[in-house]
Amino acid sequence: MMLKRRLGKSSLEVSAIGLGCMGMNYHRGLAPDKKDMIALIRAAVGRGITFFDTAEVYGPFTNEELVGEGLAPFRKDVVIATKFGFDLGPGGSGGPNSHPERIRQVAEESLKRLQGRCY
């Protein structure tokens, strides 16, 4: 049985071991096969992993799409952490941008790519 951890002072509980997903389609070498990575994500859930890490910058954007697809059948049972901070979109500077309007935009776009809703 997988140990659990509470995140901060919230009631949100996740597996003690998480899965970092960056290397699943974004790294210095050839990207692994998408079907294999989705199978890996789903196998992790089957072993009790409920915490998955991604970021909009991985790809950019494509890692969130992969994680969203892989976790779609389990969305109510898992927690996905994603990161942001750069203005990556069309016309974006590529530099840091954490203005409130950008945070809202990034959250909405990430949720679409992750096939999720905020619970």
C-alpha positions in Angstrom: 0.0 0.0 0.0 1.3 3.5 -0.9 2.0 5.9 1.9 0.2 9.2 1.7 1.2 12.8 2.5 -0.8 15.9 3.2 0.2 18.9 1.1 0.9 21.9 3.3 -2.0 22.9 5.6 -4.6 21.8 3.1 -6.7 18.7 3.2 -5.2 17.6 -0.1 -3.6 14.2 0.3 -1.2 12.6 -2.3 1.0 9.5 -2.6 4.3 9.8 -0.8 6.0 9.1 -4.1 5.1 11.2 -7.1 5.9 10.9 -10.8 7.8 13.7 -12.6 6.7 13.6 -16.2 9.1 16.0 -17.9 11.2 13.4 -19.6 8.2 11.7 -21.1 8.2 13.9 -24.2 10.6 16.8 -23.4 14.3 16.3 -22.8 17.6 16.4 -24.7 17.3 13.1 -26.6 14.6 11.5 -28.6 11.2 11.6 -27.1 9.9 8.2 -26.0 6.9 6.7 -27.7 3.6 8.4 -26.6 1.7 5.2 -26.2 4.5 3.8 -23.9 4.4 7.0 -21.8 0.6 6.9 -21.4 0.9 3.2 -20.4 3.6 4.2 -17.8 1.4 7.0 -16.4 -1.5 4.5 -16.0 0.7 1.8 -14.5 1.9 4.4 -11.9 -1.7 5.0 -11.0 -2.2 1.2 -10.7 0.6 1.1 -8.2 -0.8 3.8 -6.0 0.8 7.0 -7.4 -1.6 9.9 -7.1 0.8 12.9 -7.6 2.0 13.9 -11.0 4.3 16.8 -12.0 4.4 18.7 -15.3 4.8 22.2 -16.5 3.6 24.3 -19.5 7.3 24.9 -20.4 7.9 21.2 -21.1 7.4 21.0 -24.8 6.3 23.7 -24.5 2.7 22.7 -23.7 2.9 19.1 -25.0 3.8 17.5 -21.7 0.6 18.8 -20.1 -1.3 17.3 -23.1 0.4 14.0 -22.6 -0.3 13.9 -18.9 -3.9 15.0 -19.4 -4.5 12.2 -21.8 -2.8 9.6 -19.7 -4.7 10.6 -16.5 -8.1 11.3 -18.1 -9.6 8.0 -16.8 -8.4 8.8 -13.2 -8.9 12.6 -13.0 -10.9 12.5 -9.8 -8.3 10.2 -8.1 -5.1 12.1 -8.8 -3.4 15.4 -8.2 -1.5 17.1 -11.0 1.1 19.8 -10.2 1.9 22.1 -13.1 4.2 25.1 -13.1 4.3 28.4 -15.0 6.0 31.7 -15.0 7.1 32.4 -18.6 5.2 34.3 -21.3 5.2 31.4 -23.8 2.1 32.0 -25.8 1.8 33.6 -29.3 3.3 37.1 -29.1 4.8 36.3 -25.7 8.1 37.6 -24.8 9.4 34.3 -23.5 10.4 36.1 -20.3 9.0 35.9 -16.8 5.4 36.9 -16.4 3.4 36.3 -13.2 0.9 39.2 -13.5 -2.6 38.3 -12.2 -4.1 38.3 -15.7 -1.4 36.0 -17.0 -1.9 33.6 -14.0 -5.6 33.3 -14.9 -4.8 32.8 -18.6 -2.2 30.1 -17.8 -4.5 28.3 -15.4 -7.3 28.1 -17.9 -5.0 27.0 -20.7 -3.3 24.4 -18.5 -6.7 23.0 -17.4 -7.7 22.5 -21.0 -4.4 20.7 -21.9 -4.7 18.6 -18.7 -8.4 17.7 -19.6 -9.4 18.8 -16.1 -11.4 21.1 -14.0 -10.4 22.8 -10.8 -12.0 20.8 -7.9 
